[in-house]
Structure formats: structure tokens, C-alpha cells
Amino acid sequence: MVLDDLRETWRRSLADRLLGLYLHGSLVAGDFAANRSDVDLLAVLTADPDEEILDVLAELHSDLDRRHPQWAGRVEVEYVSLDAMRAIPGRDHSIARVSPGESLHLLPATTHRLVTWAAVHHHGRTLLGPPAETLLPGLEPDLVRSALLDHVRDWPTWVTRMTTPGAQSYAVLTLCRAFQRLRNGRQLSKRQAAEQTITACPRWVGLITWARDWWYDSGLDTDPGRADDVRAFVNEISAAVLALERDAHTDGR
């Protein structure tokens, strides 16, 4: 997708309601898979999205899908006001999201969003507006770490709903990324995180290799998947990460 067209689409549709538009994810971190990866964007607005602007955004995305059918359903955008980002936790604020398999909708601006916001603040590529590090508020590392741990804590529930091979490989690779970020403080690509987790967790080499290869080598939707192994991996890694965190706090007292 031509980035100039992305800029023009959001500039034209949102005009003075848009403070900044930032690219993040694999296009920035590396290892972008042209046939698989999403285009990840964060749009910072002057006010919380509501039902009225949702209509504008729905037309924006429909028009984008018509003009770029090869990217239909593969543009993931989070719309958030600057006030919501400053009001952490922002449960009194709403954001809007659209992502693969998830239609455009409103949801509360909970602390779960901090992981994305922090990544954009530090590494986002500016498409419109000022640099991310000057517009987006800085977030305390401990607050971001706590949000990431909440993700890890919730993955055993989320994974039970993942029945397709794509969702299962995504679950494995995303948990690898969370595991590595909590270990070394850096946001890695899915491939990088998979390779480092194979070294750290050799008993899961077969599953992680399957997830990595399915994701990056155009795995087929007819693949039966590995649901039982994926759930076991997620449960084990989540429990191990949380246990290490508890031990660290106990030792620090």
C-alpha cells in the first residue's frame, strides 16, 4: 500500500479532528510478510471517537478496501484521543478499533492499550502530525510492564477462542514477543521473538517453528492447526512468566 495514499485518506476524511497518524508493527519493527502481515496504525484524535465519527471511519475503511482490495481486512487502526492517552487509566474514555476479523467498534480505553501506545511513542513512524515522541505522552516503564503482564495473564482465556491455524500461530508468536519483551525490555518482531524463545524454551521448538513457518511461509488455512499444543504452550508460558514476576517482587521486598 502506498503510504502517500494512506496519508491523504486520513487527512481528507478526518481533517481537523486528526492530530497525528503513526505507523507501527512489523513494517517498522521488521519482518513484514507481504502476504500475511497487517498494516498497523495509530490515529490520535482531538476528541474521543463516538457513534457520529464511527460513520465517517466506516466510510473511510470501505473506500480504502475498494481502492486497495489486496489490503482489505488487513489494515488495523486504533483511534484514540490525546486526552484518553493522558488519562491513564482512561476507563472514562472510549477508543475505536478495526482489525482483521474485528469490525470497527468502540471500546473503553483501558490500560491494555498502553503496550501499543508505548511502542508507538518510542518507535512509531510519523505519517501525519508531529513526531510521536513529542505528541504522545511518555509512559512509566513499570506501568507498561504491568499492562503487558495483564496481556500475559489473559492469554490463557483468549487462546480458547482461537480455532484457526492463523489465530493459533498468532497466539504463539504474540506470546513469544511478550515473553521476550518482559525478559529484555525490547520489542522484537514475531520472527525474532520466536527464534529467541526457541533457545529459551527448547521443549517447545516444534510448536514455535510451526507457528513461525505458518506465519511467514504462507501457511494454508486447511492446516488442521495444533490447538491442544497451543493451549498448553500458552498456559505454561503465561504461568511461568507470572511466577517469575511474583518471585522478583518477593525478592525485592
Phi, psi and omega per residue, in radians:
M1 nan 2.358 -3.127
V2 -1.305 2.158 -3.076
L3 -1.161 -0.536 3.092
D4 -1.073 -0.621 3.118
D5 -1.218 -0.643 3.065
L6 -1.040 -0.840 -3.140
R7 -1.008 -0.829 -3.080
E8 -1.157 -0.651 3.138
T9 -1.074 -0.825 -3.112
W10 -1.303 -0.635 3.116
R11 -1.084 -0.782 -3.107
R12 -1.209 -0.701 -3.023
S13 -1.394 -0.605 -3.028
L14 -1.877 -0.341 3.035
A15 0.847 -2.149 -3.026
D16 -1.407 0.083 3.065
R17 -1.531 -0.124 -3.080
L18 -1.857 2.155 3.093
L19 -1.618 -0.554 -3.106
G20 -2.934 2.624 3.101
L21 -2.311 2.212 -2.990
Y22 -2.295 2.376 3.084
L23 -1.604 2.407 3.084
H24 -2.578 -2.929 -3.141
G25 1.429 -2.695 -2.972
S26 -1.178 -0.443 3.086
L27 -1.150 -0.427 3.116
V28 -1.725 -0.753 -3.072
A29 -1.335 -0.372 -3.100
G30 1.886 2.955 3.114
D31 1.159 0.526 3.071
F32 -1.152 2.227 3.115
A33 -1.791 1.951 -2.997
A34 -1.014 -0.573 -3.099
N35 -1.617 -0.047 -3.004
R36 -2.303 -0.740 -2.977
S37 -1.216 2.692 3.051
D38 -1.597 2.805 2.915
V39 -1.647 2.055 -3.048
D40 -1.794 2.193 -3.111
L41 -2.292 2.575 2.958
L42 -2.103 2.141 3.112
A43 -1.907 2.114 -3.127
V44 -1.734 2.168 -3.023
L45 -1.890 2.874 3.101
T46 -1.338 -0.358 -3.131
A47 -2.599 2.785 3.105
D48 -0.977 2.417 3.043
P49 -1.126 2.550 3.108
D50 -2.380 -3.053 -3.089
E51 -1.064 -0.592 -3.127
E52 -1.131 -0.833 -3.124
I53 -1.283 -0.383 3.101
L54 -1.062 -0.625 3.078
D55 -1.116 -0.707 3.113
V56 -1.122 -0.765 -3.119
L57 -1.172 -0.650 3.120
A58 -1.074 -0.728 3.113
E59 -1.183 -0.677 3.107
L60 -1.000 -0.854 -3.080
H61 -1.254 -0.615 3.080
S62 -1.107 -0.743 3.124
D63 -1.133 -0.700 3.121
L64 -1.099 -0.737 3.123
D65 -1.122 -0.653 3.130
R66 -1.169 -0.705 -3.078
R67 -1.420 -0.424 -3.113
H68 -2.334 1.214 -3.057
P69 -1.054 -0.461 3.136
Q70 -1.170 -0.297 3.133
W71 -1.902 0.083 -3.128
A72 -1.000 2.232 3.132
G73 1.354 0.109 -3.107
R74 -2.125 0.315 3.052
V75 -1.929 1.941 -3.111
E76 -1.792 2.125 -3.073
V77 -2.305 2.403 2.990
E78 -2.014 2.218 3.134
Y79 -1.874 2.107 -3.060
V80 -2.495 2.510 3.087
S81 -1.429 2.711 3.078
L82 -1.102 -0.622 3.106
D83 -1.072 -0.697 3.134
A84 -1.128 -0.665 -3.134
M85 -1.202 -0.488 3.133
R86 -1.459 -0.387 -3.068
A87 -1.708 1.234 -3.077
I88 -1.679 2.209 -0.132
P89 -1.280 2.601 -3.001
G90 -1.891 0.813 -3.055
R91 -1.117 -0.296 3.087
D92 -1.504 0.019 3.132
H93 -1.978 2.771 3.089
S94 -2.059 2.660 2.973
I95 -2.180 2.954 3.014
A96 -2.124 2.537 -3.136
R97 -2.445 2.569 2.939
V98 -2.456 2.367 -3.114
S99 -2.697 2.920 3.123
P100 -0.947 2.208 -3.124
G101 1.356 0.085 -3.084
E102 -2.386 1.963 -3.109
S103 -1.236 2.834 3.126
L104 -1.020 2.239 -3.114
H105 -2.764 2.876 3.061
L106 -1.658 2.610 3.055
L107 -2.732 2.828 -3.120
P108 -1.167 2.591 3.105
A109 -1.498 1.325 -3.106
T110 -1.468 3.033 -3.141
T111 -1.180 -0.211 3.046
H112 -1.009 -0.484 -3.070
R113 -1.328 -0.224 -3.024
L114 -1.086 -0.549 -3.108
V115 -1.086 -0.794 3.100
T116 -1.148 -0.807 -3.087
W117 -1.068 -0.710 3.133
A118 -1.138 -0.708 3.126
A119 -1.093 -0.727 3.129
V120 -1.182 -0.724 3.128
H121 -0.978 -0.737 -3.050
H122 -1.545 -0.567 -2.959
H123 -2.274 -0.027 -3.063
G124 -1.115 2.539 3.088
R125 -1.722 2.183 -3.046
T126 -1.342 2.188 3.007
L127 -1.789 -0.633 3.087
L128 -2.520 2.544 3.073
G129 1.564 -3.018 -3.127
P130 -1.294 2.905 3.077
P131 -0.951 2.538 -3.064
A132 -1.007 -0.678 -3.069
E133 -1.208 -0.296 3.097
T134 -1.654 -0.475 -3.140
L135 -1.571 -0.827 -3.070
L136 -1.352 2.429 3.113
P137 -1.182 2.536 3.035
G138 -1.256 2.556 -3.096
L139 -2.057 2.399 3.126
E140 -1.080 2.314 -3.133
P141 -0.942 -0.668 -3.138
D142 -1.142 -0.581 3.124
L143 -1.212 -0.724 3.114
V144 -1.166 -0.721 3.114
R145 -1.071 -0.741 3.110
S146 -1.077 -0.702 3.106
A147 -1.143 -0.696 3.118
L148 -1.146 -0.665 3.079
L149 -1.136 -0.584 3.055
D150 -1.100 -0.695 3.073
H151 -1.043 -0.850 -3.129
V152 -1.049 -0.690 -3.139
R153 -1.140 -0.578 -3.071
D154 -1.538 -0.264 -3.058
W155 -1.052 -0.654 3.105
P156 -1.032 -0.497 3.065
T157 -1.390 -0.803 -3.116
W158 -1.030 -0.702 -3.007
V159 -1.171 -0.385 3.141
T160 -1.168 -0.319 3.141
R161 -1.677 0.060 -3.046
M162 -1.748 1.745 -3.022
T163 -1.826 -0.320 -3.107
T164 -1.588 2.727 3.111
P165 -1.086 -0.584 3.106
G166 -1.115 -0.793 3.127
A167 -1.144 -0.666 -3.130
Q168 -1.192 -0.737 3.104
S169 -1.152 -0.661 3.087
Y170 -1.064 -0.746 3.140
A171 -1.049 -0.802 -3.137
V172 -1.091 -0.846 -3.069
L173 -1.202 -0.647 3.132
T174 -1.190 -0.663 3.094
L175 -1.216 -0.594 3.025
C176 -1.030 -0.735 -3.140
R177 -1.125 -0.765 3.126
A178 -1.107 -0.748 3.139
F179 -1.029 -0.825 -3.115
Q180 -1.228 -0.634 3.127
R181 -1.159 -0.665 3.110
L182 -1.209 -0.514 -3.140
R183 -1.343 -0.746 -2.995
N184 -2.164 0.000 3.043
G185 1.354 0.103 -3.110
R186 -2.000 2.509 3.076
Q187 -1.502 1.954 -3.138
L188 -1.747 2.822 2.987
S189 -1.233 2.908 3.119
K190 -1.025 -0.783 -3.123
R191 -1.099 -0.811 3.141
Q192 -1.062 -0.775 -3.131
A193 -1.142 -0.669 3.112
A194 -1.070 -0.813 -3.085
E195 -1.132 -0.667 3.127
Q196 -1.270 -0.566 3.131
T197 -1.293 -0.549 3.031
I198 -1.008 -0.739 3.129
T199 -1.172 -0.723 -3.093
A200 -1.330 -0.507 -3.059
C201 -2.267 1.202 -3.011
P202 -1.068 -0.396 -3.125
R203 -1.219 -0.282 3.137
W204 -1.810 0.279 -3.066
V205 -1.001 -0.708 -3.111
G206 -1.113 -0.786 -3.109
L207 -1.197 -0.794 -3.111
I208 -1.136 -0.686 3.096
T209 -1.106 -0.735 3.089
W210 -1.038 -0.824 -3.121
A211 -1.091 -0.782 3.135
R212 -1.089 -0.812 -3.094
D213 -1.200 -0.646 3.107
W214 -1.090 -0.748 -3.052
W215 -1.224 -0.782 -3.008
Y216 -1.655 -0.271 -3.112
D217 -1.973 0.563 3.048
S218 0.988 0.960 3.082
G219 -1.019 2.648 -3.073
L220 -1.566 2.537 3.085
D221 -1.203 -0.279 3.094
T222 -1.401 -0.140 3.043
D223 -0.985 2.288 -3.119
P224 -1.167 -0.218 -3.121
G225 1.344 -3.109 -3.109
R226 -2.437 1.015 -2.977
A227 -0.967 -0.834 -3.091
D228 -1.119 -0.781 3.136
D229 -1.132 -0.702 -3.138
V230 -1.101 -0.788 3.114
R231 -1.090 -0.713 3.134
A232 -1.127 -0.740 3.108
F233 -1.068 -0.852 -3.120
V234 -1.077 -0.770 -3.140
N235 -1.102 -0.752 -3.101
E236 -1.195 -0.841 -3.100
I237 -1.174 -0.704 3.101
S238 -1.058 -0.820 -3.134
A239 -1.115 -0.692 -3.126
A240 -1.152 -0.761 3.135
V241 -1.085 -0.794 -3.109
L242 -1.182 -0.606 3.096
A243 -1.161 -0.741 3.094
L244 -1.074 -0.684 3.121
E245 -1.131 -0.736 3.098
R246 -1.099 -0.741 3.136
D247 -1.106 -0.695 -3.142
A248 -1.096 -0.713 3.116
H249 -1.192 -0.651 3.130
T250 -1.146 -0.748 3.135
D251 -1.175 -0.474 -3.093
G252 -1.447 -0.108 -3.132
R253 -1.307 nan nan
